[in-house]
Amino acid sequence: MWARCGDVADVELSGRTGASGMMLDQLIAGLDIRVVRGDARRARVSDLTEDSRTVLPGSMFVARKGLASDGRRFVGEACVLGASVILSDDASLATPPGVVLCVCENVAQMAAQVAERFYGAPSSSLVLIGVTGTNGKTTVAYVAHRILNRCGVRCGLIGTVLVDDGRETAPAAMTTPPAIELSRTLATMVESGCRACVMEVSSHALAQGRVDGLKFDAAVFTNLTQDHGDYHESKEDYLQAKRRLFELLPAGGVGIVNADDAASAQFRADRLVRCSSRPGADWWVEVCSQSLAGMELSLVGGDEKVRCTTGMFGAYNAMNVLQAYVAARTAVDVLADERAMNRLGSAVLGLKAPPGRLERISGPGDDVTVFVDYAHTPDALKNVLSALRSVSSGGRICVVFGCGGDRDRSKRAEMGRVAGTLADRVIVTSDNPRHETPGAIVSEILGGLSPQARAQAEVHVQRKTAIECAIVQALPGDIVLIAGKGHERVQIVPDGCGGVMELPFDDAVEAAAALRTRREQEASRT
């Protein structure tokens, strides 16, 4: 039996507790955490961390086994730096006198609960919308965040590309940060006057319990396709991880699903909103017109019809915009903000895609059109290439792509098949090879192409060379898609010593340089 410390009802959760610290007995009251060494009533916690290098005097150090390292190995270092409390699943850990050792069965889950309590339950002070799914999370979250801020609802954002904590906007380190960082960021949003937050929630984060301490008001499911086979044991395991977000919804919570995806039938919510590209759903989207410059949409829900314009194009982006609008509308409804509700119609005019999502690099003076996109799954690559084909004026479509190392190998051949089927010119290159040999990854990709497509495919393992060849050698009117890395600004490669290193690399920068070279060559011929 796990002993409980105190009664959760006695804990004051309002305000940012982390600013001045909190007594340990209050911090763990009512949670499945037991004290095996030390006195919880005399220990004050002034900070939380999972990184022993950031321990400060009075910190609670969360010592758990992760994917890359085991935090339990660094308990001694944490204690030397001044940790007052250790939270782990190992009751045998050695700690010096005065340091309290707390033990629980599920450290990740309890750390999420502790973090949310330590920072004053900030998710309860925000309308929190979580977005999950294989593809589309970034665009849905980014666009919903944009709509809400345009409506006058100060909204934070946690996503793959950016984090907006209400105080500043900065590049993101990962899709869904660790639990402690999440609650800390949400607390900053509350302090900065945010009333809502839209966040991407990855399957890894859901499986690891990183968001178990948060209170979501709404959840969005975009789609379920092939990805993360290196982490999840099966597609059912992957689906269950995604469903976990909807299971975290409270009574009356809103679930927004892409009804065109068969997996949407597996998601439940007290208030389920079905989105579709066809009439008959709760909300549906009609593409009125589209071109390389963007599209005009009609968003229809019951008697409500909203005109939307965006620089994005493609059927998948139409669904992304629809779900983003419904999510933003749900947040406004929860806030009961009539003024913001009246502004929704104007807030969806001129919507832009997030960085690295069908981001156009070429300008009006270029005779080729170049896009950078994050598509790194078979379905995402298929969607982007199909979208480009639907707006092409007849020129060839060239795709430059690779596959990440130390990741789901099963999608490599399938991505090759998609590229060989939908593109006119295929250039296979390196993505983030990590510990793997780039040439071996390329060979697996080529294995998915038909004999004819393989014979015509080009291989340039150096990504810089691949991008330059694609653009410089393109014919006037061609469309060049550089896929896989999107917004990323580094390439992760083997370091030659058994590890990896990060090298500066930005597809957009390299594409812009290749376009300059093309212009210079054209100018020299005239």
ZITA-V315536 format. One record per pair of residues at least 12 apart in sequence whose ideal C-beta (glycine too) atoms are under 7 Angstrom apart, sorted by the first residue. I is the first residue (numbers start at 0). J is the second residue. If there is no record, write none. Layout:
I,J / I,J
This chain:
1,31 / 1,33 / 2,33 / 3,29 / 3,31 / 4,24 / 4,27 / 4,28 / 4,32 / 4,34 / 4,39 / 5,24 / 5,28 / 5,29 / 6,28 / 6,29 / 7,28 / 7,29 / 9,28 / 10,25 / 10,28 / 10,29 / 10,116 / 12,116 / 12,119 / 12,120 / 13,119 / 14,119 / 15,118 / 15,119 / 15,186 / 15,190 / 16,117 / 16,118 / 16,119 / 17,117 / 17,118 / 17,186 / 20,43 / 20,44 / 20,45 / 20,57 / 21,44 / 21,117 / 22,40 / 22,43 / 23,39 / 23,42 / 23,44 / 23,84 / 23,99 / 24,39 / 24,40 / 26,44 / 26,113 / 26,116 / 26,117 / 27,39 / 27,101 / 27,113 / 30,109 / 30,112 / 31,103 / 31,104 / 31,109 / 32,101 / 32,103 / 32,109 / 33,101 / 33,102 / 34,99 / 34,101 / 35,90 / 35,100 / 35,102 / 36,94 / 36,99 / 36,100 / 37,98 / 37,99 / 37,100 / 38,99 / 39,99 / 42,83 / 42,84 / 42,99 / 43,57 / 43,83 / 44,57 / 44,59 / 44,83 / 44,84 / 44,117 / 45,57 / 45,58 / 46,58 / 47,59 / 47,61 / 47,113 / 47,114 / 47,117 / 47,179 / 48,60 / 48,179 / 49,61 / 49,70 / 49,177 / 49,179 / 51,73 / 51,76 / 51,77 / 54,77 / 54,80 / 54,81 / 54,82 / 55,81 / 56,81 / 57,81 / 57,83 / 58,81 / 58,82 / 58,83 / 59,84 / 59,86 / 60,74 / 60,77 / 60,82 / 60,85 / 61,86 / 61,106 / 61,110 / 62,74 / 62,85 / 62,86 / 62,87 / 62,92 / 63,87 / 63,88 / 63,106 / 63,107 / 71,87 / 71,89 / 71,92 / 74,92 / 74,94 / 78,94 / 78,95 / 78,98 / 82,98 / 83,98 / 83,99 / 84,99 / 84,101 / 85,98 / 85,100 / 85,101 / 86,101 / 86,103 / 86,106 / 86,109 / 86,110 / 87,102 / 87,106 / 88,102 / 88,103 / 88,104 / 88,106 / 90,102 / 105,208 / 107,178 / 107,207 / 107,208 / 107,209 / 108,208 / 108,211 / 110,178 / 110,179 / 111,178 / 111,208 / 111,209 / 111,210 / 111,211 / 111,212 / 112,211 / 112,212 / 114,178 / 114,179 / 114,182 / 114,212 / 115,182 / 115,212 / 115,213 / 118,182 / 118,183 / 118,186 / 119,186 / 121,182 / 121,185 / 121,186 / 121,188 / 121,189 / 122,185 / 122,213 / 122,214 / 123,214 / 124,189 / 125,185 / 125,188 / 125,189 / 125,193 / 125,194 / 125,195 / 125,196 / 126,194 / 126,195 / 126,216 / 126,330 / 126,333 / 126,334 / 127,196 / 127,213 / 127,214 / 127,215 / 127,216 / 128,143 / 128,197 / 128,216 / 128,217 / 128,219 / 128,326 / 128,330 / 129,198 / 129,200 / 129,215 / 129,218 / 129,219 / 129,244 / 130,197 / 130,199 / 130,200 / 130,219 / 130,221 / 131,200 / 131,205 / 131,220 / 131,241 / 131,244 / 132,220 / 132,221 / 132,222 / 132,223 / 132,241 / 133,222 / 133,223 / 133,224 / 133,226 / 133,376 / 133,378 / 134,221 / 134,222 / 134,224 / 134,376 / 134,378 / 134,379 / 135,221 / 135,222 / 135,315 / 135,319 / 136,199 / 136,221 / 137,158 / 137,159 / 137,160 / 137,199 / 137,353 / 137,356 / 138,316 / 138,319 / 138,352 / 138,353 / 138,356 / 139,219 / 139,221 / 139,319 / 139,322 / 139,323 / 139,326 / 140,156 / 140,158 / 140,197 / 140,198 / 140,199 / 141,156 / 141,158 / 141,160 / 141,353 / 142,319 / 142,320 / 142,323 / 142,350 / 143,197 / 143,323 / 143,326 / 143,327 / 144,156 / 144,163 / 144,197 / 145,350 / 146,323 / 146,324 / 146,327 / 146,346 / 146,347 / 147,195 / 147,327 / 147,330 / 149,346 / 150,331 / 150,339 / 150,342 / 150,343 / 150,346 / 151,338 / 151,339 / 151,342 / 152,194 / 152,195 / 152,330 / 152,331 / 152,334 / 152,336 / 152,339 / 153,165 / 153,192 / 153,193 / 153,194 / 154,193 / 154,195 / 154,196 / 154,197 / 155,188 / 155,193 / 155,196 / 156,197 / 157,176 / 157,184 / 157,196 / 157,198 / 157,199 / 158,171 / 158,174 / 158,198 / 158,199 / 159,171 / 159,174 / 159,199 / 160,353 / 160,354 / 160,355 / 160,486 / 162,184 / 164,184 / 164,187 / 164,188 / 164,191 / 165,187 / 165,188 / 165,191 / 165,192 / 165,193 / 166,187 / 166,191 / 174,199 / 174,201 / 175,199 / 175,200 / 175,201 / 175,204 / 175,209 / 175,210 / 177,209 / 178,209 / 178,212 / 181,209 / 181,210 / 181,213 / 182,212 / 194,334 / 195,330 / 197,326 / 200,244 / 202,227 / 202,231 / 202,237 / 202,240 / 202,241 / 203,230 / 205,240 / 205,241 / 205,243 / 205,244 / 206,240 / 210,247 / 214,249 / 215,247 / 215,248 / 215,252 / 216,252 / 216,253 / 216,333 / 217,252 / 217,253 / 217,255 / 217,326 / 217,329 / 218,244 / 218,245 / 218,248 / 218,254 / 218,268 / 219,255 / 219,322 / 219,326 / 220,241 / 220,256 / 220,257 / 220,263 / 220,266 / 221,257 / 221,322 / 222,257 / 222,260 / 223,238 / 223,241 / 223,260 / 223,262 / 224,376 / 224,378 / 225,376 / 225,377 / 225,378 / 225,410 / 225,413 / 226,376 / 226,407 / 226,410 / 227,407 / 228,407 / 228,409 / 229,406 / 229,407 / 238,262 / 238,265 / 242,265 / 242,266 / 245,266 / 245,267 / 245,268 / 248,268 / 250,269 / 251,269 / 251,270 / 252,268 / 252,269 / 252,270 / 253,268 / 253,270 / 253,272 / 253,329 / 254,266 / 254,267 / 254,268 / 254,270 / 254,271 / 254,272 / 255,272 / 255,274 / 255,322 / 255,325 / 255,326 / 255,329 / 256,271 / 256,273 / 256,274 / 257,274 / 257,318 / 257,322 / 258,273 / 258,274 / 258,275 / 258,280 / 259,275 / 259,276 / 259,318 / 272,325 / 274,318 / 274,321 / 274,322 / 274,325 / 276,314 / 276,317 / 276,318 / 281,300 / 282,298 / 282,299 / 282,300 / 282,321 / 282,325 / 283,299 / 284,296 / 284,298 / 284,317 / 284,318 / 284,321 / 285,297 / 285,299 / 286,314 / 286,317 / 289,312 / 289,390 / 290,312 / 290,390 / 291,368 / 291,390 / 293,308 / 293,309 / 293,310 / 293,311 / 293,312 / 294,309 / 294,311 / 294,312 / 294,317 / 295,308 / 296,309 / 296,317 / 296,320 / 298,321 / 298,324 / 305,324 / 305,344 / 305,347 / 307,320 / 307,347 / 307,350 / 308,348 / 308,349 / 309,350 / 310,351 / 310,352 / 311,352 / 311,357 / 312,386 / 312,390 / 313,382 / 313,386 / 313,389 / 315,382 / 315,386 / 320,350 / 324,347 / 328,343 / 331,343 / 354,486 / 355,371 / 355,372 / 355,373 / 355,485 / 355,486 / 356,372 / 356,373 / 356,485 / 357,370 / 357,372 / 357,383 / 358,370 / 358,371 / 358,507 / 360,507 / 360,510 / 360,511 / 360,514 / 361,514 / 365,514 / 366,475 / 367,470 / 367,473 / 367,475 / 367,477 / 367,479 / 368,478 / 369,470 / 369,479 / 369,510 / 369,514 / 370,480 / 371,481 / 371,485 / 371,506 / 371,507 / 371,510 / 372,480 / 372,482 / 372,485 / 373,484 / 373,485 / 373,486 / 374,482 / 374,483 / 375,403 / 375,483 / 376,410 / 377,410 / 377,413 / 377,414 / 377,417 / 380,400 / 380,414 / 380,417 / 380,418 / 380,482 / 381,417 / 381,421 / 383,480 / 383,482 / 384,396 / 384,398 / 384,421 / 384,422 / 384,480 / 385,421 / 387,478 / 387,480 / 388,421 / 391,478 / 392,476 / 393,476 / 394,474 / 394,476 / 394,477 / 394,478 / 395,423 / 395,424 / 395,474 / 395,477 / 396,422 / 396,423 / 396,478 / 396,480 / 397,422 / 397,423 / 397,424 / 397,426 / 397,469 / 397,473 / 397,477 / 397,479 / 397,480 / 398,418 / 398,422 / 398,425 / 398,480 / 398,482 / 399,426 / 399,428 / 399,465 / 399,466 / 399,469 / 399,481 / 399,482 / 400,414 / 400,418 / 400,427 / 400,482 / 400,483 / 401,427 / 401,428 / 401,429 / 401,430 / 401,440 / 401,441 / 401,483 / 402,414 / 402,430 / 402,440 / 402,444 / 403,430 / 403,431 / 403,433 / 404,431 / 404,432 / 404,433 / 404,434 / 404,435 / 404,440 / 405,433 / 405,434 / 405,435 / 408,443 / 411,440 / 411,443 / 411,444 / 411,447 / 412,443 / 412,444 / 412,446 / 412,447 / 413,447 / 414,444 / 414,447 / 415,444 / 415,445 / 415,446 / 415,447 / 415,448 / 416,447 / 416,448 / 419,448 / 419,449 / 419,452 / 425,452 / 425,456 / 425,457 / 426,457 / 426,459 / 426,465 / 426,468 / 426,469 / 427,441 / 427,444 / 427,445 / 427,456 / 427,458 / 428,459 / 428,460 / 428,462 / 428,465 / 429,460 / 429,462 / 430,483 / 430,484 / 431,490 / 431,491 / 432,492 / 432,493 / 433,491 / 433,499 / 434,493 / 434,499 / 437,460 / 438,460 / 441,458 / 441,460 / 462,490 / 462,504 / 463,509 / 466,481 / 466,506 / 466,509 / 466,510 / 466,513 / 467,513 / 467,516 / 470,510 / 470,513 / 470,514 / 470,517 / 471,513 / 471,516 / 471,517 / 471,520 / 481,506 / 481,510 / 484,506 / 488,503 / 488,505 / 489,501 / 489,502 / 489,503 / 489,504 / 490,502 / 490,504
